[in-house]
């Protein structure tokens, strides 16, 4: 979920809430039965000055897209570190 707040001085605040639910259920001769589950919640905020020359839709989409990509990369790295490497 993304919320956007624009103040009176031409500044915009983006707030992104992302959640990943991860469940692994596996069995093998080497390790037996494996059940792992959990969730990761990340909140990320970013502040930008509004570019008066830019198209408002493009400006917001570019900033929100960058915020989502950064959050996804952090969450992917965290889930790999917490769940995947510990299950090997």
C-alpha positions as CSV (number, residue, x, y, z in Angstrom):
1,X,0.0,0.0,0.0
2,X,1.3,3.4,-0.9
3,X,0.1,6.7,0.7
4,X,1.1,10.1,-0.7
5,X,1.0,13.3,1.2
6,X,1.7,16.7,-0.4
7,X,2.4,19.7,1.8
8,X,2.0,23.4,1.0
9,X,5.7,23.9,0.2
10,X,5.9,21.7,-2.8
11,X,7.2,18.6,-0.9
12,X,5.7,15.1,-1.3
13,X,6.0,12.3,1.2
14,X,5.5,8.7,0.0
15,X,4.9,5.9,2.5
16,X,5.0,2.3,1.3
17,X,3.9,-0.8,3.4
18,X,4.9,-4.2,2.0
19,X,4.4,-7.7,3.4
20,X,5.9,-11.0,2.3
21,X,4.5,-14.3,3.5
22,X,6.8,-17.2,3.0
23,X,6.1,-20.9,3.6
24,X,8.4,-23.8,2.7
25,X,7.2,-27.3,3.0
26,X,9.7,-29.9,1.7
27,X,10.9,-33.4,2.3
28,X,14.1,-35.1,1.2
29,X,16.4,-38.0,2.0
30,X,19.2,-35.7,3.1
31,X,17.2,-33.6,5.5
32,X,13.9,-35.3,6.3
33,X,10.8,-33.1,6.6
34,X,11.2,-29.3,6.5
35,X,8.5,-26.8,7.4
36,X,9.4,-23.1,7.6
37,X,7.1,-20.2,7.6
38,X,7.1,-16.5,8.4
39,X,6.5,-13.0,7.3
40,X,8.4,-9.8,6.7
41,X,6.9,-6.4,6.9
42,X,8.7,-3.3,5.7
43,X,7.7,0.3,5.8
44,X,9.7,2.7,3.7
45,X,9.3,6.5,3.4
46,X,10.7,8.9,0.9
47,X,10.5,12.6,0.5
48,X,10.8,14.5,-2.8
49,X,10.4,18.1,-4.0
50,X,7.8,18.4,-6.6
51,X,9.2,19.2,-10.1
52,X,6.8,21.9,-11.4
53,X,7.9,21.1,-15.0
54,X,7.2,17.4,-14.8
55,X,3.9,15.7,-15.6
56,X,2.3,15.0,-12.2
57,X,1.4,11.4,-13.1
58,X,4.8,10.5,-14.5
59,X,6.5,12.2,-11.5
60,X,4.6,10.2,-8.9
61,X,4.8,6.9,-10.8
62,X,8.6,7.2,-11.2
63,X,9.0,8.0,-7.5
64,X,6.6,5.3,-6.3
65,X,8.2,2.7,-8.7
66,X,11.7,3.5,-7.4
67,X,10.4,3.1,-3.8
68,X,8.7,-0.3,-4.6
69,X,11.9,-1.6,-6.2
70,X,14.1,-0.6,-3.3
71,X,11.7,-2.2,-0.8
72,X,11.4,-5.4,-2.9
73,X,15.2,-5.7,-3.1
74,X,15.6,-5.3,0.7
75,X,12.8,-7.7,1.5
76,X,14.2,-10.3,-1.0
77,X,17.7,-10.1,0.6
78,X,16.2,-10.3,4.1
79,X,14.0,-13.3,3.3
80,X,16.9,-15.1,1.6
81,X,19.1,-14.4,4.7
82,X,16.6,-15.5,7.2
83,X,14.7,-18.4,5.6
84,X,16.5,-19.7,2.6
85,X,20.1,-19.9,3.8
86,X,19.0,-21.4,7.2
87,X,17.1,-24.2,5.4
88,X,20.2,-25.5,3.5
